[in-house]
Amino acid sequence: REVEVSLPKVPPIEKKKVESKFKILKENLMKEIPEKTNKEKELKLKDRRQLEKEKILKKIQREQEKQRSKLISKNLSKM
């Protein structure tokens, strides 16, 4: 058994208002998304920089250890 349902008629002005609201919402959403990705890129860059710094620090520490061990061995050989 079929029942016919009639939707209430929406005046064109109301329809346009709703459409423009959705358009604005969509635009706002699209604006928000790139900001997030930019922030993520910045974070990645910061992480990368931090990693580079840590690598350099480790290298320096290794060099210092080498120097120290050389000094110790020199001093031991003098004794």
C-alpha positions as CSV (number, residue, x, y, z in Angstrom):
1,R,0.0,0.0,0.0
2,E,1.6,3.3,-1.1
3,V,1.2,6.4,0.9
4,E,1.9,9.8,-0.6
5,V,3.8,12.1,1.6
6,S,4.0,15.7,0.6
7,L,6.9,17.8,1.8
8,P,6.2,21.2,3.0
9,K,6.9,23.8,0.3
10,V,10.1,25.8,1.2
11,P,10.0,29.3,-0.1
12,P,13.0,30.0,-2.4
13,I,14.3,32.7,-0.1
14,E,14.6,30.3,2.9
15,K,16.3,27.7,0.6
16,K,18.9,30.3,-0.5
17,K,19.6,31.3,3.1
18,V,20.2,27.7,4.1
19,E,22.4,27.1,1.0
20,S,24.5,30.1,1.8
21,K,24.9,29.1,5.4
22,F,26.2,25.7,4.3
23,K,28.5,27.3,1.8
24,I,29.9,29.5,4.5
25,L,30.4,26.6,6.8
26,K,32.1,24.6,4.1
27,E,34.4,27.5,3.3
28,N,35.3,27.8,7.0
29,L,36.0,24.1,7.2
30,M,38.3,24.3,4.2
31,K,40.2,27.2,5.8
32,E,40.7,25.3,9.0
33,I,42.2,22.2,7.4
34,P,45.3,23.7,5.8
35,E,46.1,25.5,9.1
36,K,46.3,22.1,10.8
37,T,48.5,20.7,8.1
38,N,50.8,23.7,8.3
39,K,51.0,23.2,12.1
40,E,51.8,19.5,11.5
41,K,54.6,20.5,9.1
42,E,56.0,22.9,11.6
43,L,56.0,20.2,14.3
44,K,57.7,17.8,11.9
45,L,60.3,20.5,11.1
46,K,60.9,21.1,14.8
47,D,61.2,17.4,15.4
48,R,63.7,17.1,12.6
49,R,65.7,20.0,14.0
50,Q,65.6,18.5,17.4
51,L,66.9,15.2,16.0
52,E,69.7,17.0,14.1
53,K,70.7,18.8,17.3
54,E,70.8,15.5,19.2
55,K,72.9,13.9,16.5
56,I,75.4,16.7,16.7
57,L,75.5,16.6,20.4
58,K,76.1,12.9,20.3
59,K,79.0,13.4,17.9
60,I,80.5,16.0,20.1
61,Q,80.2,13.7,23.1
62,R,81.9,10.9,21.2
63,E,84.7,13.2,20.2
64,Q,85.2,14.3,23.8
65,E,85.3,10.7,24.9
66,K,88.0,9.9,22.3
67,Q,90.0,12.9,23.5
68,R,89.6,11.9,27.1
69,S,90.7,8.3,26.4
70,K,93.7,9.6,24.4
71,L,94.7,11.8,27.3
72,I,94.3,9.0,29.8
73,S,96.4,6.6,27.7
74,K,99.1,9.3,27.3
75,N,99.2,9.9,31.0
76,L,99.3,6.1,31.7
77,S,102.2,5.7,29.3
78,K,104.1,8.5,31.0
79,M,103.9,6.7,34.3
